[in-house]
């Protein structure tokens, strides 16, 4: 395991003394005596090495701060109960408290320069990350330095080096397709977003696996919410599709657009068309309960925090990768297909 970078490493890379590094990265009046080029050289060396001046140095001397970082790639830390991240945070907090750790919270706007914000997680003993995409360069530096990192959600980046606790979206998607097949549907359409997030790819894989296993006719269409309207819904019905499945995303705009399109087209749900979401319908104002699956978000948070503590204390070594299976939610938007 590589040790954390020190001031001496920054000094060697910048070609200055350690005292100059301490002054350049500090807040003393002596900093004003350094030239702009020296300040720039030291700052560049610190960023390259991933060095962050630590205000809790005395506690670090004991090799522990008893702090776990939590980093979310959002404009503000998600504290609203309805936020999809909130149950993760409840689980993280409960696990951390049980294990004797406090939390240090970071967001994507913790610094005007994203890379520096990520590197500041070194103030904690280890860090949990939540978000659909991975800042690979910054996390590569953390992993190379042996810094403990755990993602909440399955990740495939960085050659499988990331530890994570995620949801088994493949299994969850298959549950929904199997439910529709059991109702008698034979022609399914999966409408997904346009990005290539791991969770989106996993949902599609689960859809195709279940469609093939049940001998159904399936198709996948990538779409923006703005392209889902009454005309699109009617064209899908005309092609023989009797059930449309979409994916949950941060805004759930795809699901909202599907429900609005059905209303605009006067298509009765589920009598004339079944609708389901691969996930939950949080954030969508809808009278009927939408069929989907529930993520064990709080348990994922608890298990991720416990895993991070194990990595910090050396009880386990990474990468450790765990998946929890979602549970099917049968709502009011799925039923038997309409008579031919």
N, C-alpha and C positions, 0 to 999 in steps of 0.2 A: 504494500500500500504506500503510495507516495504521500509525503508529508505536505502540510499546508505551506504555501509560499510565505516567506518572511521578508522583512524589510531589507535584509542583507541580499536576498535574491533580486529584489527590485533595484537596489543600488548597483549590483553587478551588471544587470541588464541595461540600466540607464547610464552607466559609466560615471556615477557620482558616489559620494560617501553615504553611509547609512544615516548620518546626522542630517545630510541634505534631504534624504527621503523623508525622514521624520518631520522636518520643517515644511517641506513641500506639501505633504499630505495632512498637515496639522492646521491649526487655526491661530497660532501665535503671531504676534506682530512681526517676528523675524521673517515670516513668509514673504513680506513685501520686499525684502532685500534680494530675493532670488529673481533671476531674469526670466522672461516669458518663455524662452527656449528651454531653460532648465525645468521649469514647471511642466511644460508640455512633454518633455522627455520622460520625466518621472511618472506623469499620469499615464502615458502610453505604456510604459513598462509595467505599471501596476495593473492596467486593464489586460495586457497580454498574459500576465501570470495569474490573473484572477485574484490579486491581493486586495483585501479591504481592511483599512485601519479598524481595529476592534476596540470599542470603548469598554469592553468587559474583559480586558486582557488578564487581569488577576484571576478571574474565574477560569479563563482558558488555560491558565498555568496548571490547573487541576484537571485539564483535559475534558472539562464538561461545563456547559452553561445551564444545563437542565432546561433548555429551551428547544422547542420544535418549531421550525418555520412552516408557514402555510402560504403558498404563493398562488394567486389566481390572476389570470390574464384578463382582468376586467377593469373598467374605469374606476369603480369603487368596490370596496369589499362587500360581498353579498350578505346582507343581514336580514332581508325581508323573508318572512316565513314562506312565502309563495315562490321564492326564487328556487330554481332547480338545484342550486348548489347548497342550499341551506341544510338539508338533511345530512349531506356529507360533513358539514362543519359541526353539526350537533354530535355526530359519531366521533369525529376527530377530538372534539373538546372532552367528551366523556372518557375516551380512552386515555388521552393525555393526563387528565386529572387522576384517573385511577392508577396510572403508572408513575405519578409524581413529577410531571413535566408541565411547564407553562408554554403558551403559544406566542409566537412572534409573527404578526400578519403582514403580508406584502401584497401589493397589487401591481398590475402592469404599468401603472403610472407612479410607482415609488421613486422613479428617477426620470429625468427628461431623456436619458439614454438607457434604452431597455436592457442592454447587456450589463451595464453597471448595476441596474436594479436586481437582476438575477443573481449577480455575484454577491450582493449584499446579504443573501440568505446565509452566508458563512457566519453571520453573527449568531446563528443557532447551531446546535449540534448536528442537525440534519434537517431536511426540508421535504414537505409534501407539496406536490404540484397538482393543480386542477386546471384543465383546459383542453380544447379540441385539438390544438396543434402544439408541437414541441419546438422550443428554441434550441435547435440541435447544437450549434456552436458553443453556446454558453453551458449547456448541460454536459457537453463533451469535456469541457474544462473541469467542471465539478467532479465528474466521474474519474477523470484522469488523476485528479488529486486525492482520490479515495474518499470524497465527501459523500455521506449517505443521502440518497435521493430516492423517494418513492412517489410514483404517479398514482393518482386516483383515476382509474380507467386503463384499459389495455393499450399498450404502446408497442409498435414494431420498429420504431426508429432506432438509430445508433447500434445496429447489428444485434438487437436483442439484449443490450447491456442494461436497460432500464428495469428496475424492480417496479412492480405495480400490483394493485388489487383492483380488478375490473369486473364488469358485468359480462356475462356470456350472452352477447347479443345474437350470436348464431342460434343458440338454443331458444332464446326468447322469440326471435322471429319465426322459428319453426313451430313454436307453440301456437302462434296466431294463425299461421297457414293451416296447421292441422285442425284447428278449431273451425276454420272456414270450410275445409274439406269435409269435416264431419257434418256440417250443415247441408252439404250437397253441392257446393260451388265447384265448378270445374275450370273456369276461366278467370284468372286473377291478374290484376295489374298492380305493380309496385311503383309508386311515384316517389322518387328520392331527390334530394338536393343535388347541386352541381359540384360540390367540393368532394375531395377524396379523403375525408377524415376516416380514421381507423374504424370508429363506431359505425359509420355509414357503410363502409365496405363489409363489415361483419354482418350487419343487418341484411344486406343484399345476398351474401353467401348463405345465410340461414334461410332466406326466402327461396333461393334456387334449390337448395338441398331438399327442403320440404316439398316443393312443387314436384321435383323429380321423383321423390319417394312415394308420393301419393298419385303419381301419374296425371297431374293436372296440366293445363295449358297456362303458362305464365309469360308475362312480359314485364320489362323494366323500362321506365321512362324517367330521364333526368329533367327537372323542371324548376323554374323559379315560381314562387307563389303567384306572381303577377300573370303568369301564363295559364293558370288553372281557373277556368270560368265555366259558365253554363254550356257553351258550345263544346269545349273540350270534354266535359262530362257526357254530353249527349253522343259525341263521336265514339267514346269508349263503350257506351252502352250499345251503340249500333254495331260495334265490332264483336259483340258477344260477351264482353266483360260484365260479370255480375257482382264482383267485389273489388274495391280499390283499397289498397293498403299504402300508407305513407309512413315516413319516419318522423320521430320526434326530433326537434332541434331546439336551440336556445329560445327562439321566439315562437315556436310551433306555428309558424306562418303557413306551412304547407297544409297542415290539418285544418286550420282556420279557413284557408282558401277552398278546400274540398267541401267543407260544410256549407260555406256561403254559395258555392257553385250549385250544390244540390238544391238549396233553397231557391236560388234564382231560376233553376231549370224546372222547378216544381217536381223534382224527383223525390219520392217518399223513401226515407231511410228508416228501417232496412227493407221495407216491403218491395221496393223496386231496385234498390242498390244497397249493398252492404259496404260499410266503411270501417276501417280499423287503423290503428296507429301502432307502429313498432316502438313502443315506449308508453308514455303517459300523456294525457291531454292537458297538463298544467298550463295555465296562462291563457287558455281558450275559453271564452264565455260561450258555453253551450248548455242547452237544456238536457239533451240525452247524454247518458254516460257512455263514453266512447270505449269500445273494446280495444284492448292493447295488452301490455304487460307492465308490471311494476318492478322497478329496479330496487334492489335492497340497498338504497343509498346510505342510510345510517350505518348499516352493518359494514358497508364498504369503507366508510370513513373510520369506523372503529378498528377494523382489521388493518387498514393502511397505516394508521398511527402506531398500532402495536408492532407492525412489521418494521416501521422506521426505528422504533426504539430498539428492536432486536438487532438491526444493522448498526445502530450507534454503539450499542454495548458489546457487539461482537458475538451475540448469541447465535446469529445467523450471518452468512455472507451472501452478498448478491451475485448475480441477479436472482431474486425470488419473484415468481410471477403466479398470481392466484386469480381465479375467476369464480364469481358467485352467480348462480342461476336465477334469473328473474322468475316471477310468478304470473301466470295468465290472469288477466282481468276481463271477464266477460261482461260487456256493457249492453246498451240498448241500440247500438248501431249495426249489429250483425244479426242476420236471420237467414232462413232458407232462401235460395234464389227464386226469382219470380217464375211462374209457369212459362214454359217455352211458347 
